[in-house]
Amino acid sequence: MLISDTGVPDRFIETDEWGSWHMARLEDGWCAALDRDTMKCTIYDNRPWVCREFEMGEYECRTERAANLLIDWQDKCAQ
């Protein structure tokens, strides 16, 4: 959920049935701002607060990515 204005481009924002803004997701369930080839955020400097709370390589990052088994997340997260 987007709880503050961080400059996220409108094309990456969706509104839910209650009127709350959140990051758009593609059919695979992952954030629309995530580059699938590099597994890097395409709007890193303008990413939402919640994304700023996750640090690459930390436990939460590895756990979340490993749970989704999209690619070898352990290697991507450690980069």
N, C-alpha and C positions, 0 to 999 in steps of 0.2 A: 504494500500500500504506500502511496506517495503522501507523506504528511507535511511536506514543505516544498517550496519551489526551489529546485536546484538547477533549473534550466534544461530539464529533460525535454528533448524535442517532442512536439505533439504527436508525431507519427508513432512514437513508442508508448503512448499513454492510452489506456482504455478506461471507461467508466463502468462500474458494476451496477447492478439493479438498485442499489441503495444510494447511488450517486457518488461513491468513493472512487478516487483515481488510483489506478495501479499500473504497473508496467505491463505492456502487451506481451503476450506469449504466442509463439507460433504453434503449428499443429503438433510438433514434437513435445510441447509443454515447456520448453525453455524460453527464456527471455528473448524478445525480438531484437534486443540490442547486442546480443552475444554473437560474435563471429564464430561460426561453427568450425572453420578451418584452423583458426589460431586459438580458439577458446578464450579470447580476450574480449573485454567490453569495448564496443565501438563508441561509447559515450562516456568513457572513464572519467573525464574531468567534470562531467555534469551528471554523474550517476546519483541515484537517490540515496538518502540517508541509510536505509537498511542495507544497501550494497556496500556502503562505506564501513559498516560494522563487521563485515566478513573480510578477513585477511587471507590472501592466497597462501596455501600451504598449512594453515592452521587446522585443527581438528574438525571444526564445523565445515570448512571448505571440503576437506577430503571425504568426510562422511556424506555430505549432501551429493557430491558428484559421484561417489562410488555407488550410492543407492540407485542412481539413475542409469548406470551402465551404458551410457551413450558411446563412450570410447574408453581408452585406458586412462581414467581420471587420475589415478595416482601419479602418473608421469606428468600429465598436463598441470595438475595442481602444484606440483613441486617446482615448476619452471618459473 
